[in-house]
Amino acid sequence: MKIPNDKGYYGEFGGKFIPETLSACLEELEIAYAKAKKNKNFVNDVNFYLKEYAGRPTLLYSAKNLSKVLGLNIYLKREDLLHTGAHKINNALGQVFLAKFMGKKRIIAETGAGQHGVAVATVSSLLGFKCDIYMGAEDVKRQSMNVFRMKILGANVIPVVTGAKTLKDACNEAFRDWVTNVRDSYYLLGSVVGPHPYPMMVRDFQAVIGKESRTQILKKEKKLPDYLVACVGGGSNAMGLFHFFFNDTRVKFIGVEAAGFGLNSLNSASLSIGKPGVFQGANSYILQDKYGQIKNAHSIAPGLDYPGVGPEHSFYKKIKRAQYVSVNDKQAVAGFNLLSKTEGIIPALESAHAIGYLKELAKKQKNSLVVVCLSGRGDKDLDIVRNYNGIKL
Ligand SMILES: Cc1ncc(COP(=O)(O)O)c(C=O)c1O
């Protein structure tokens, strides 16, 4: 099965639901990406910089202390060790070389947690692009250190004050800018969301996570894992891990969404409580009210604060290839604390959702072999955790 099909559909999900003005931009992008993938210089450049600049391959670390505490055999895919501290650089590098291939002069991006923004600012300075990054005003406050990093790197950070002032609003502004300035500007989208070809391109650039993990786990354990676990915001680190294992049907995929603050709340869990609908250019599961209006998401992890999810995840849910669960803020902070204390690794709050879920998994599947995507490091989140009063450190 070829997913997506030529029109960008994953079953009924995906597609291109866009205003007329965007269709030429997306067509240009699709054609350029198809050409670039076959271009030796493009492929060599991306691979070279992934290795020599970003630090691939990342380690697959056997977390023995955490495994002992939880009664599982846990390996961490250490995307947190990459340059800039998260998996976002994989995609940023791929797309910035595509922008160069297309002869563009300026990069536009959106960011939530600021990790994608930092990755984009980094690769833009590396290749000498002018760079404008849209960020919800709420996230500008929550992630001030990342805003500062982007500015140091030479990017212009534009606070967005519309809507909930978070990631979806930043995406809307970035799309608006792109439509107006498409001739010289490249929109570097940060997750497996948006209209075709973005979900496919971002997945392809992140699939290196699963490709490496598969080889590494076979070498270390002489077998494939029972479970792959990753947090899901838009879904790029999870899809990056899952994609290469798609045909290994006995490897189960678990995507962990954010349930937000309340014990029974599911504030950012698009796949758990959302319904299919069109949002930011694609048909996928989204958080919506009974009139189809987009609901605001909430999570302690800014990178999970998004009311939509990539269409390929919606497809995996539909065909039951993956299971999607949710973890609330308190469980995520407990995961953050547990990994820090047992392994000396401070995870990003997004990744801490995946760690937070392991306790539940251990209750059902003791001693399973689990690969967890540790999508990022926690330095950016120290203030949030310091101000969180639900946990004793
Ligand atoms: C460290 C980290 N992990 C995960 C995510 C969520 O994004 P995605 O679901 O696209 O991997 C983010 C988003 O900013 C992030 O910074």
The ligand as an ORCA input file, in Angstrom:
! r2SCAN-3c Opt
* xyz 0 1
  C      10.693     17.993     22.477
  C       9.407     17.917     21.729
  N       8.779     16.737     21.625
  C       7.616     16.614     20.962
  C       7.008     17.702     20.381
  C       5.691     17.515     19.697
  O       5.777     17.591     18.317
  P       5.593     16.308     17.409
  O       4.339     15.602     17.857
  O       5.472     16.865     16.043
  O       6.782     15.440     17.583
  C       7.625     18.973     20.459
  C       7.010     20.143     19.829
  O       7.453     21.251     19.926
  C       8.854     19.069     21.149
  O       9.490     20.247     21.270
*
